[in-house]
Amino acid sequence: MRKLLILSQLVLVALMISCTTPQELDTKVSLDYCLEQVTKSIGQTQYADSFPRNIDPGKKEWNYVGVKDWTSGFYPGVLWYAYEYTGNEEILKQAKKFTEPIKYIAFNKAYDHDIGFQVYCSFGNGYRLTGNKAYKEVMLAAADTLATLYNPHVGTIHSWPRKKEYSHNTIIDNMMNLELLFWASKNGGGQQLYQMAESHAEVTMKNIVRSDNAVYHVGDFDKETGEFIKGHTHQGYADESMWARGQTWGIYGFAIASRETGRKDFLETSKKLADHFLERMPEDGIPFWDFDDPRIPKAPKDASAAAIAACGMLELSNQVEERELAHKYKNAAETLLSTLSSDKYWSRETNNAILLHSTGNHPRNSEIDVPIIYADYYFMEALLRLKRMDEGEMMAYQ
């Protein structure tokens, strides 16, 4: 009863604060709105081994997935961000509850590269906010598990071992999982984890980043010689098209690699990807799922790509030395977040998610123009990062 009373009070407060849509970005208004929506999800989500992933058109409640799903870490991550914003003890209990089952990933054989998404977004945020030593041990074990997928002949982590049509595949998404390896190398996991992460980023930069400053989704390599065979797409429109979310994984992933290694070539790569993304942005400020879909402007949008890009732009703005560039990337992030903080993209009473209009796997007709949990996660992350930046605090979540 007490738990329901606390949650009801949170909903009431959030509703009072977020009753108007911001015309210009106000991080407090947007974060208060996020709290309102997260509180709705807390009231509906009961089982700690079932994680919100998406919401069907016309429905209000989430569809759930198990711990092995690549998106399982995002909901506990959303809860940790809600706790970071509020300091609310009831939300803290929920964050701990939904984080705990994910330790399964750390102590079992690696299925694919998504261990970083699953563990760093949940246990990583939990450790950052609580300093719980048990969380640290799970993260170190997860890094070791992820490292088992590293192929020294290629110099990258094998993204999808189950896809036998490739000799050794590495996808652009995998750049985001390197943060777990970098973190572990600094926290008792060993220098070899740093070397694996740096090598992975370098090989990706040289082969998966194209000369047009867009990225392939999938790079196929010879598993014995390491030779790059061909670039493919799995979720984009075509092999040589510009899949929006893949571009943003690259922007953010290379910015993280630059932060962790100090390598200027990684920073330059992130900047080139970011600039190309901004140059091709539609007038309304949110990318279509793929910039080269011939059905544009009738193609679906991808709010998740916008949210990830905002995180990457903020990371970039914190690293570039030129003040003009820092303002450029910070302003770009604020513009993306401002557009997402509008009636067009806020779910409000439509359903329990934070954001509408994301696209998952368009070629497979999966998750088209629906709320998806990782859009909410990166939206909240970007807002919290921007809030800290405006308050003059360090932005790196290490």
Buried (B, 14 or more C-beta within 10 A) or exposed (E): EEEEEBBEEBBEBBBEBBEEBBEEBBBEBBBBBBBBBBBBBBBEBEEBBBBBBBBEEEBBBBBBBEBBBBBBBBBBBBBBBBBBBBEBEBBBBBBBBBBBBBBBBBEEEBBBBBBBBBBBBBBBBBBBBBEBEEBBBBBBBBBBBBBEBBBEEBBBBBBBBEBEEBBBBBBBBBBBBBBBBBBBBEBEBBEEBBBBBBBBBBBBBEBBBEEEBBBBBBBBBEBEEBBBBEBBBBBBBBBEBBBBBBBBBBBBBBBBBBBBBEBEBBBEBBBBBBBBBBEBBEEEBBBBBBBBBEEEEEBBBBBBBBBBBBBBBBBBBBBBEEEEBBEBBBEBBBBBBBBBBBEBBBBBEBBBBBBBBBBBEBEEEEBBBBBBBBBBBBBBBBBBBBBBBEEEEEBEBE
